[in-house]
């Protein structure tokens, strides 16, 4: 019995680029946004401890990241959800 064949690059099964061109910090920002948080302050504490930046800087970087097409390619569910939230807040102003 022969071993199973490995997929070839020509068969259309080529995976998407793992990092989608994002930096480690950008991927970490999106990963924090995918999580759910138990209560007030937990997310801000995680931002300081895991990323080593202030929550204000975190939200500045995150807002810029939402407009980056590489972020959308990397995590479309999270980016689209955050864009909807951002747009709703802008409309209320």
N, C-alpha and C positions, 0 to 999 in steps of 0.2 A: 504494500500500500504506500503510495507516495504522500509526502507532506502536503498540507493545503497550500495553495498558491497565494503569494503575497499580492495585494493590489498593486497595479502598476500606475504610474503617474498619468497615463493616457486614459484611464478608465473613468475619469470624472470624479473620483473620490478624494481629490486633493483637499486636505483640511484647510480651514481659514488660518491666516497667520496668527500665532498664539498671542502675541502682544499687540497686534494691530498698530504697531508703531508708537505706542504710548510708553511713557517712562514708567519706572517702578512707582514713583510717587503718584502719577495719574491713576494707575491701576489700583493703588492703595486707597485713593480718594473714592473711587467708584465702589470698591469693596466695602468701605465703611457705610456708604449710602445704601447698599443692599441689605444691611443688617437691620434688625428691629431693636429698639432700645427700651429697657425696662422702666425708665423714669427720667425725670428732668436731671440734667447734669451728666448723665452717663456717657452720652455721645461726646460732649465737650471734653470730658476727662479722657476718653479714648483718643480723641484727636491730639491732645497734648502728649499723652504717653506714647502712642504708636507712631505718630507722624512728627512729633517734636515742633509743632507750630501752634499758633493761637487759633481759637475758633474763628475769629474774624478773618484771618489769612486763609483758613481752610475754605470758608464760604466764598472768598474772592477767587481762589483757585478753582473751586468747583464750578462757579458760575461761568468762568472762562472756558472750562473744560466742556460744558454743555453745548457750546457752539463749535466744538472741534469734531469734524466728521470721523476722525479716528476713534473717538470715544463712542460715537454712535455705532460704529462697526464692532467695537469690542464688547459693548454691553447695551444693546438697543432697548431692552426693557427698562432698565434703570434710567438711562438718559432720557427716553421719551416720557417716563413718569415725572422726572424732575423738571423737564421742559414744560409739561402741563401745569405743574404746581407754580412754576415761575411765571408763566403766562397769566394764570388766574390771579396771582398777587398783583401783577402789573395792571390788570384790568380793574381791580378794585380801587386803585389809586386815582 
